[in-house]
Amino acid sequence: MATPSREVTSIAGGSARRALERRDLLTRWALILPAGLVLVGLMLLPMLLMALMSWLEPGSFGGVRWGHYTPEAYIKFLFDRNLDDSLSLNTDYLSIFSRSFGLAFITMLITLLIGFPVSLYIALQTPRRRQWLIFLVTIPFWTNLLVRTYAWILLLRNGGLIESGLKQMGLLQGSLDLLYTPIAVQIGLVYAFLPFMVLPIYTSLEKLDWRLLEAAFDLYANRWKALWRVVLPLAAPGVIAGCILVFVPALGTYYIPELLGGAKSLMIGNLIQQQFGASRDWPFGAALSFALLALVLLFMLIYALRFRGKGSLL
């Protein structure tokens, strides 16, 4: 039978543990609260406002007419309304979306094909040389993307540095006509987002236990099989992160297609900007934004369900 002193000690110990748990809980909430307020104030509330705006009528000179709810903005995405109020299919906006997804996907593939060998090369260097190479990779971040995009105009325009250099070497007779084409947009996207592919993959490869490669070679694997069966699965988290960091921003980018593509290579970001700017159709711009968000979330959900529990791209 427990003595009174032991019971008092047990009760006191339980109270101390509960007080410690409450203090830990309050500490966690105090640490989480600032970030939560920022997310709610700067992301969730604006998204809710955009969702509400997409169901309103556009104002005469921009803005919206509050209290007039209609799904017209979402109907306009797929259909044109005729004079007799009937609907006819309009694929213009779908073609812009498909072009944007195509350019973003190709950008992701090209940056992956370039970024993985570069990351592997950096990871195989000595620690001191790695620091210098990563330093070189991050140099583009020192200059604003807008300035760097204007620099590409000077390189790609007719009579620019690239065309002049090819003519001086005797490799070109006519004109390249690269500027204001989808190729120019693709070049700009790859240049802008390549570091976002290199850095996550390098982070995964840096942690790789290279003794696993030695074990693979001891088991008679050649270099390509060791790369495919050992390095790629272990680097999969970095590859996935890099693909997401490249694909999603490239899908909604605005500066690059605006400056390098002109009106011939309109992408989703430019279309949305036009609705909030020259067209003054804020509800349609909000509806386009949510259509883009829904498609991205759908692809991410499909990917998550497809590779759930596998922990690898392979």
N, C-alpha and C positions, 0 to 999 in steps of 0.2 A: 504494500500500500504506500502511495506517494506521500511524502511528508509535506506539510504546508509550505515550507521554504522552497521545496522543489517545484510545487505548483506555482508559487509566485514567480520563481525564476523562469519557468516555462511560459507563463503569461507575458512576462516582461520581454522575453526573447521573441515571442510571436508579435508583440506590438512593435518591437524594434524592426523586425523584418518587414512588417507591413508599412511602417513609416519609411523604410529604405526603398521599398518598391514604389511607394507613392512619389518619393523624391526623384527616383529614376524616371518614372513616367512623366512627371512635370518637366524634368530636364530634356527628355526626348521631344516633348511637345514644344518646349521653348526653342529647341534647335530647328524643328521642322516648320514652326509657324511662319517665320519670315519668308522662307521659300514658298510655302503654301499660299501666303498672301500675294506674293509676286505672281505666281502662276494663275491664281484666281483673277487678280486685278488686270493683268496684262495679256492673258491668253483666254481664259474661260469666258469672262464677261464680254470682251470684244467679239468672240465667236458667237455667243448668244445674241448679241446685238445684230451681227451679220445675218444670223439665221432668221431673226424677226424681220429684218429689212428685206430679205429675199421674198417675203410673202406680202409686201406692200406695193402700192402703185408708185411709179416714178413721179417726181414733182415736175412742174413745167420748166423750171430753170435749174435742175439738179435736185439732189436730195430725194425725199420720199413724202408721200401723203399719208400721214398717220391716221389710222382708223379705217383705211380702205384695204382690206385683205383680199388677196387673189393669188392663184397659182400661175398667173400669166408668165412670170419670169422663167419658171421651169418648163412651161409649154413652149416658150420661145426658143429654148435650147434645141428642140428637136423638130419643131413645126413652124410654118409660116401661116399667119391668119389672112385669108383672102377677103375680098370686099364683101362677099356674102356670108362672112363669119365662119366659113368652113376652114378646115386645117389641111395643109399639104406638107409632106415631109421635106425637111431642109437639112441637108448633110454638111453644110458649110462649117458649122461649129464642130461637128464630129471630126471633120478632116483636120481642123486645127488641133484638136485633142490628139488625134492619131499621129500627126506630124510631131507634136511635142513629145509624146511617149516614145516614138521611134528615135528621135534625136537623143533623148535622155538615155534610152537603152543602149544605143550605139556608143554614146559617151561612156557609159558604165563599162561596156565590154572593152573599149580601147584603153581606158585608164587601167582596167584590171590587167590586160595583156602587157602594158608597159610598167605598171606599178609593182606587180608581183616580182618580176626579175630584179627591178631596182631595189625593192625592199630586201630581197634575199641577198643581193650583193652587199648591201649596207650591213646586214646582220652578220655576214661572214667576215667582216673587217675587224681590226683591233679596236678596243674601246675608244682610244683617242681618235682614230680615223672615223669611227662611227659618229662621234660628236660633230666633226667638221662636215661630214656628208649630210647629216640631219640639219645642220645649220644652213647648208646650201639649199636644201629642200624647202626650208621655211622662209627663205629670202623674199619670194613673191608676196608674202603676207605683209611685208613692210610698206607696200604701195597699195593704194586703193584700187579695187577692181575696175572702177570706172576709168582711171588713168591708164591702167594696163590694157583695157579694151581699146581706148583711143590709140594706143601705141600699135595695136594690131591693124588699125585702119591704115596707118602709115606704111606698114609692112605689106599689106595685101592689096592696096589700091593699084590701079593702073599707073605704071611709072614708079611704083614703090620700090622698096629695097629688094624684095624677093624677085620681082620681075626684072629689075635692072641688073641684078646679079646674074640671073640666068641668061640674059641677053649678052652680057659681057663675056660669059663663058661659052657662048655659042650654042647653048642648049635650047634657046627659044627664039623664034622669029617674030611671031605675032604678039598677041596680048593674052595674059592669063584670064582676065575678067573674073577674078575670085571674089572680090568684094561684093556684098549684097547678094550672096548666093547661100544656099544651105551648106555648102562646103565650108564657107567662111564661118558660119555659125558653129559648125561641128568643130572646126579648129579652135575657135574661141572657147567652146565648152570644155574640150579636152584640156586645153592649157589652164583654164581657171580651176578645174576640179581635180587635176592629177594629184596634187599634194594631199587631198582628202582621201585618196586611195592608198598612197604610199605610207602615210603615218600609221593608220590602224594595222595594216599588214605587218609593218616593221615591228610594232609593239608586240604582236603575237609571235613573230619569228625570233625576237630578241630573247624570249623566255624559253625557247625550244632547247630541250636537252639533246645536244648533238651526239651524245653517245648512242642514241637510238639509231642514227644513221650508220654508225660503225657496226652496230648489231645487224642492221639490214644488209650491209655489205658482207658481213661474216656469213650471212644466210644466202649468199650468192645473188643478191639483188643488184641489178645495174643502177646507174644513176637515175634514169628515167623512172624505173619502178620504185626506187627509194623516194624520189620526189613525189610520185603519185600516191604511194601507200603510206608514207610516213609524214613528209613535210606538209602536204596539202591538207590532210585531215586535222593536223595539229594547228595549222594556220587558219582553219575555217572560221573561227570567231572574228579574226581580223578581216578576212575577206568579206564576210557578211556585213560587218560594220562599215567597211569601205564602200561596198556596193550601195548600202542605204544612204551613206553620207554623200555619195555622188549622184545617185539616181533622183532622190527627192528634191534637192536644191536645183539640179539641172532641169527638172520638169517645170518648175515655176520661175526660172530665172527671167529677168527682164532686160537688164543692160545689154547683154551680149546679142540677142536677136534684134534688139532695137538699133544698135549701132553697126553691127556687122551684116545683118540680114536684110534690113529695110522692110518694105512692105511685102517682099516676096517670101519671107520666112517668118511669118507671124506665129508666135507661140502663145501658150495659155496666159502667161504673165502679161504679155502685151495686150491680149484681148481683154483681160480683166481691167487693165489700166485704161484702155480706151472707153470702157463703159463708165468708169468713175470720172473720166476726164472729158474728152470731146463729145461722146454720146450722151452724157448726163443721165444715164440709165442705171442708177445705183442698185435697184432690186435685181436687175439682170446680172450686174457685176457680182453681187453677193451670191446669186444662184450659181454662177459659173465657179466661184470660189468653193462653194460647197460640193458641186459636182466633182471638182478636182480632188477635194478632200475625201469624198466618198470612194472614188476610184482608187486612190492611194491606200486607204484603209482596207479596201476589199482585197487588193493584191497582197498587202501585208498579212491579212488574215489567211488567205489561201496559202501563202508561204509558211506561216506558222503552223497551220494544220498539216501541211505536206511534210514538213521536216520535224514535227513534234516528237520529241524523245530520241531523235537520232543524233543530235549534237554535232552534226557534220554536214557539209555540202555534198558529200559523196555517198 
